[in-house]
Amino acid sequence: MQQTARWIATLGGWRRFVLTVLLGAASALAMPPFHLWPVLFLTLPVLVFLLDGALRDVAAGSTPRAIRRPFLAAFKIGWAFGFGYFLAGLYWVGFAFFVEPEKFAWAMPIAVAGMPAGLALFFAIATGLASLAWRPGSARIAALAASLFALEWLRGHILTGFPWNLIGYSLTANDALMQIASVFGLYPLTLFAVLIFAAPAAFIAHAGREDNTRRPWLLPAAAALFLAAFWLWGSQRLPAEPPAHHAGIELRIVQANIPQREKWRPENREWIFERYLDLSRSESARGLTKAGTSHVVWPESSVPFLFMADGRIFDEAARARIAEIIPSAGNLILGAERAQTRNAADGRRIVENVFNSLFVLNAQAEVAAIYDKVHLVPFGEYLPFPGFFKWLGFKHLTHHAIGFNAGETRPAIHADGLPAFSPLICYEIIFPGRAAPEGERVGWLLNITNDAWFGPTSGPYQHLHQARVRAVEEGLPVIRAANTGISAVIDPHGRVLKSLPLDTQGVIDSGLPESLTPTFFVKHGPILLLSVAIFAILGYVILLKVDSLHRRD
């Protein structure tokens, strides 16, 4: 092991860069749909050895003066690792540019490479910061874990945030391990993941040096205990019995499987709308029809036309047809677009604002509640810094020329016959700690989405998995309605009770699982984050002291 670490540390130039990118790409295998998390036991220790070598070169003055600073040397290693990680983990973003290739195909290479390049800066800053506290032995692993924990939290918040494929998801690969999210939430799991998976590097105090500690097994042993404790505790938390369901609630989740490139063509409007109506009234595998269903759920942007304008349903004929499929004393919950218009100088009405919205319709197809999506997708639904990107020739992927406007708040939605729920449109469900409204305990999370943009790739599976982890964090069931990819009923322990696979047309008929009492994470989330940060700093100081004492033994 010592010889291998020394060889890795001696790599330089393009060899070091290529190996680091490949390590990052291999690390993405720990994410859905593969869940090959043991690969991190290889990739993260090798990342530590590469940092050892880069920092050794800096200390020896063997690099040009301009890059002789530890931060910059480690920054380059972290960026290369992050670029490989995000390139392999987010390749599926490029599929969205082929929905309308005549408009957007030219931008696909820029997005597929540019997005990972930008996100890799978070890894680069993390390794740069870790280098400032880099010491031989176990302490350097604690420094790396603490800095990645801090920067992964920033990635989830800065510039509206994009916490997709956080390293902590590697510790949620199965139902038992996933339960620890109910205690810590997802962000602290990044700290534990790096400590656990990089721990084998502690056997090598500092690649290329002879000052190894005499007890290099201490951190790996602690890491093994952490992993075992998470699994054992999670196994005990999982109930053996199926979850209880609310009496009298029978949901029908409709997955129409409409190809994205067909969705907004005017000539397709009728058959798409009719497909949703037919699936809503059809007999399912359980023998249920409209009479046996209490509530129907359609996915994001399911209605293939403008649904509401200036507070009124736009098409009264469509409204009448919708009323026919809504269960008596029940609701239809659907995703659609609404607009606000204004008078132009020439007297025409022009669209001023467009919202990606969720509507609750009662049995008479009257609007009982509306939610406008708060967290829009950059470049998909709106252009950040629009003047600059429009000058470069970029457009948002939505079919609306003006893009979408963001809603103001996410309230709890109250609908007759249902417990209050939190509405989450598309990727709004990926944000830890922000899935439920503040101030009111809801009974479930509703995630309506349309992953048809991304085809049969890893993206829809990653999206589903993040919804499962939100269920565990909040102790709430998740009902997920997707145009395609992947509709599901998820219990509050994150287990998928029923689902429809990608590229499948059909319905799910299911009861609504009951929620759990508020989790530790729900009750103590903000204080917990601060406590974990303090734990990370103290852990580094303790390991530094332990390494020092052992070297003097």
N, C-alpha and C positions, 0 to 999 in steps of 0.2 A: 504493500500500500504506500509506504514511504517513497519507493522508487517511482511508482505511478504518479503520485502527487508532484514529485520533483520534475518529472518529465512534462506534465501538464503546465507547471509553473514556468518552465523554460520556453514555452511556445511564445512567439511574438509575431508582430506584423499581421499579414493576412491569414496565417494559420490560426492565430488566436481569435481573430475576428470571425472566421468561418465556423470554428468549433463553437464559439459562444452563440452565434445565431442558431446553429443546429441544436444546441442544448435548449435554447428557448423554445424552438419548434417542437422538440420532443416533449417538453414539459406540458404543452397544450394537450397531450394525450391524457392528462389527469382530469380534463374537463369532459362533460357530456359530449357525445354519447358514449365515449370509450370508458371513462372512469378508471383509467390505468394509473391510479395514484401512486403505486409503488415506483413508477419511473422517476419520481421526484427524489427518491433515495439515491439515485445516480446523478441526476442533473444538478441538483442544488449543491451537493458536496463538490462537484467539479467546478461549479461557478465560484465557490469559495477558493478553490485552488488557483483558478485563473486570476482572481483578485489578489491572492497571495503573490503570484508571479508579477503582476503589473505593479503592485506596490513595492515589491522588492527591487524591480528595475528602477523605479523612481528613487528609492533610497540609495541605490548604488550609483545614481547619476548616469545610467547607461542610455537614457533617452534624451532627446534634444531639450534644451533649456526651456523652451516654450511650453512643454508638457511635463515638466518635472514636478508638478504638484500632485499630491495623492488624489485630491478630489477629481481632477480632470482625468487622470488615468483610470480611476474606478468608474467615472461617469461613462467613459467609452465602453467599458465592459458591460455595464448595466444597460446601456442603450442597445447594444448588439443583442443581448439576451432578450430584452423586452421586444425588440423588433421581430425576432424569430417567434417569440411566444404569441404575439398578437397577429402576426402574419398567418400562422398556422391555425390559430383559434378563431380568427374573424374573416377568413378567406371568403366566407359565404356572403359577405356584404356585397361583393362584386356581382352577384346574381341579380340584384335589384336593378342594375344598370342595363340589363338585357330585356327588361319588361317592355321598354320602348327603345330598342337599340338605335333606331334612326336618330333619336334625340340625345341619348346618354351614353352609348357604348364608348365613345371617345374618352369619357371621364373615368371609365372603370379602372384602368391601370393606375390612375392618379389616386383614386379612392382606396384601392386595395393595398397600395404601398404607402400612401400618405397617412392614412388613419393609423396603421401600426407604427409608423415613424413618429407620429405625434404622441401616441399613448406610451411609446417606449421611453419618452422623456421622464415619465414618473419613475420607472425602474432606474433610469440613469441617475436621477437626483437621489434616489434611495441608496444606491451603491456608493455614490459620491459622499453622501453624509456618513454612511457606515465607515468609509475609509478614514474619516477624521478620528474615529474611535477604534481603529483596527489594531488589535494586539494579538500576539501569539496565543494559541489555546482556544478554549471554549468561548471566551469573551467576544471574539470576533463574530461568532455565529449569533450571539445575542444582539450585537450591534446591527448585523444585517437584518435580523428578524424585526427589531424595533423600528428601523428606518423603513422597511417595506410595509410594515403595519401602518405607519404614519402616512406614507405616500399613497397607499391603496385607499385610505380614508379620504385623502385629498382628491384622488381620481373620482371618487363617488360624489364629490361636492363642487369642485371648481368648474367654472364655465357650464353650469347646470348639471354636471356630473355624468359619468358613464361607468358605473361599477359592474361592467360585464366581465365574467370570467375572473373574478377576484381569486387570488391564490387560495384564500380560505375555503373556496368551494371544493378543493381537493379533499377536505376532511368531512364532506357530506356525501360521499359516494354511495353509501347504502343507508337503509332506513335507521339502523342502530346508531351509526356515527352521526347522522344528520340531527339527532335529538339534542346534541350539545348546543345547537343554534338557539334553542329555547332559553338557554342560560346566558350566553355571551352575545348572541347576534352574530352576523357574518364577519364584520370587520376584525374583531379580535382573533378570529380563527386564522387569519393570515399570519399573525404573530406566532400562534401555536404551530401552524403548518411549517413555517420556515425553521423554527426551533427543532421540530421533530424530524423533518426530512433532511435538513442540513447537518443534523447531529453527527453522522458518521465522519464528517470532516474533523471532528474534535480528536479523533485518533491521531491526526497529524497536526501538531501544534501550529506550525507555520511552514508551509511547503518550502523546502530548500534550507531550513534551519535545523540545528541540532538541539535546540532548547525545548524539546518536548516535555510536557508535563508528565508526572509519574502516574497520574490517575486519569488517563484520557477517556476512560469508560464512564465517568460520572455523568456527563451530559447525555450521551447515548442511552444510558440506563434510565435517566429521568425522562427522556423522550419516549422510550418504550413504555414506561409507566403511564405517561400522559395518554398515549394512544390506547393502551389497554383500558385505562379508566374511562375514557370517552366511550369506547365500545361497550363496556360492561354496564355503565350507567344508562346509556341509550337503550340497550337490550332490556333492561329492567323497566324503563319508562314506557316502552311499547306495550300496549295491552294485547292480550291474546284474543280477546273477543272483537268482533266487528264493531265499528263505532255506532253509537246510537244516532237515530235520525229524528228530525222534527216530525211530529204527527201531522198528517193531513197535507203535507207539502210534497208534490210530485213534479219535479222539474223536467222539462224537455229542452235539451241543448241541441241546437241545429247546426250542423256542419255541412254547408252546401258545396264546398269544393269548387269554387269558381276560379279559373285561371286569371291571374292578375292582369294579363294583357287583354283579356276579354271584358273585364269588369266595367269599364267606363265608356265603352263604345255604345253610342245611342241605339244602334240596331239590336243590341243584346238586352236592352232594358227589360223587355217583357218576359223573356224566358228565364232570366235570372230572378226576377221578382216572383214569377210563378213557381220556380223551384223552391224558394223559401216557403211559400204558402203551402205547397204540396207536402213538403217534409214536416211542416208544423201540424198538419191535419192527418198525416198518414198513420197507419197502424205500425207499431214497432215490433221488435222481436218479443217484447213482453206482452204483446196484445193490447197495448195502450193506444188510444186515440185521443183526440181533443177532450173527450168526455172524462178520460182518466188522468188528464194532466191538469195541474193547478196553475203552472206558470211556464211560459215559453221564453227561451233566451236565444237571440240571434247575435252574431259576432259583430266586430267593429266594421263600420262602413258597409253593413249588409244591404241596405237599401241603395240600389244603383242609380239614384237620382237625388236631387236636393230635397230633403225631407221637410224642412221648416224654413220659412223666410219671414223675418220681422214678427216673430211670435205666433205665426199661424202655420198649420200644416199646409204644405205647398200644393199637394195634389189630393183633392177631396175624394176622387174616385179610388185612388190607391188606399186612402184611409178607410173607406167603406169595405174594401176587400180584406184589409188587415183585421178589421173588427170581426170578420167571420171566423177567424182562426184563434182569437183570444179566448181562453177558457172563461166561462161565466164565473164571476167573483174572483177572477185571476188577473194576471198581467202579462203583457209582452214587454220584455226588456230588449232593446235593440241599439245597435250603433249606427249612426247616420250623421249627415252633415246638416248644419243649419247656418243661415246667412243673415246678415244685416245689410240693408240697402239704403241708398240715399238718392235724392233727385239730382240729376245732372243739369247743367246749364241749359241743355236743349230739351229738358222735360223728361228724358228717359230715366228709368230706375237702374242704377248700377250697383253691383255688389261692392260693399265697402269692407266687410269683415266676414270671414268664414271660420266656423268652429268644428272640430272633430268631437262629436258629442255622443252621449248615451241618453236614451229616452226611456222612461217608464210609461207605458200606456195602460189604462184600465180596460175593463171589459167592453167599454163603448169606444175604445180607441182614442180616448181623450188623454192629453198629456198630463200625467200626474207628477212627474219630476224630470228635471234635466240636469245633466252634468257635462260641462265643457272640459275637455282634456287640458290639464294644467302643464304637464311636462311634455313638450313637443320634441320630436326627433330632429336634431340638427341636420340640415341638408335634405332630409326626407320631407319634413313638414314646414320647415322655415329655414331661411338662410341667416346664419350668424354674420354680423358685419356685412349686411347686404350690399352696400355700395362697393366694397372691395371685391367680393366674390362675383357679383354681377359684371363688374369690369373685367374679371378674368374669364367670363363666359359661363359660369356655373349657374344652374337652376336647381330649385328643389324638385324632388321626384314626384311630389303630388301633382295630380292633373290640374289643380287650380293655379292659374297664373299668378295670383297674389299670395299663395301659401295660406297657412292657417294662423289664426290668432289663438293665444293661450287663454285658458280660463283663469279665474282668480284664486279659487280655493277648491279643496276636495271635501265636500260635506258628507255626512252620513246620509244615505238615501233611505227614505221610509216609503214602503209600498204596502198596500193592503194585503194581508195574508202572509207576509214575509217578515222575518227579523230584519232590523236595519242592516245595511251592508255598505261596504266601501267600494266605490266604483274605480276601476283601474283599467285604462285603455292602453292596450299594447304594452310597450316596455315600461310603463309606469310601475309595474310590479317588480322591477329589478332593484329597486332602491331600498336597502335595509333600513328599517326604522321609520319608513315613510309610506307604508302600505295602508295604514289605517288612519282615519281622521283623529285629530287631537280632541280631547275633552269628552268623547263618548265612546263607550265600548260597543262595537258593532258585533253582529252575530256571524258574519261571513265576509269573504272577499270575493268580488266578481271581477274577473279579468276577461274582457272581450278583446280579441286581437285578430290580426290578419297576417299570418306568416307566409302567405302565398308568394310574397315578394322574393323569398329566398330559396324556393324549390326544395328538393329532397337533400338538403345539406345538414350540417351540424347545427346551424342556427336555431331552427325550431326546437330541437332537443335541449339545447342550452337554455332557451327561453322557458320551456316547461320545467326544467330542473330548478331554475331560480324561483319560479312560482311555488314549487314544493317547499323550498327553504323558507319562503315568506310565511307559508302556513305554519311551519314549526316555530318560527320566531314569534309569531303573533298568537299562536294557539287557536287559530281560526281555520275553518275549512275554506277551500278555494274552489269556486266553480269557474271553469275556463271554457269559453266558447270561442272557437277559432273558425275562420272561413275554411282554412285547412292548416293543420300543424300547430298544435295538437289539442283537440278538445278533451277535457278531462274533468272528473270529479275527484278532488283531493281532500283527504280527511285532515284534521288539525295536527296529526303526527307526520304529515307530508307523504302519506302513502296514496298512490293512485288507485282508487277503487274501480273506476271505469274510465275508458278512454276510446277515442277513435284515432286511428293512425293517419299519417300524412297521405294526401292524395286520395282521400276516401270521402264519399258522400254518404251521409246518414244522420241519425239522431242518437243521443244518449238520453234514456229515461232513468231518472234516479231521484231518490229522496235527498234531502239536504242534511248533511251530517251536523250534529250539534257541536258547539264550540267548547273549548276547555276554559278553565279559569285563566285570568291573565298570567302570562309567563313571567319568569324572573326578568327576562329581557324587556318585556313591556313595562314592568313596574320600575326598573332601575336602569334603563338604557343609557341615559346621558352620564350618570354617575359611574356606571360600569365602564364606559369608555375611558374616563379619566383614571379610574382605578387600574385598568389594564395598562394604560400608558405609564403610570407610576411603577407598576409591577415590572414593566419592561426595563425601565431605567435602573431600578433596584437590582433586577436580575443581572444586568450587565455589570454593575459595580461588584456584586457578590462573586460572580464568575471571575472577574478580573482579580479579585483578592484571592480566591481559591487557587487560580492558576499560579499566582505569585508565590503563595505558600508552598504549593507542591513542587515548584521549581527549586525551592530552597531545601526541601527534605533530603 
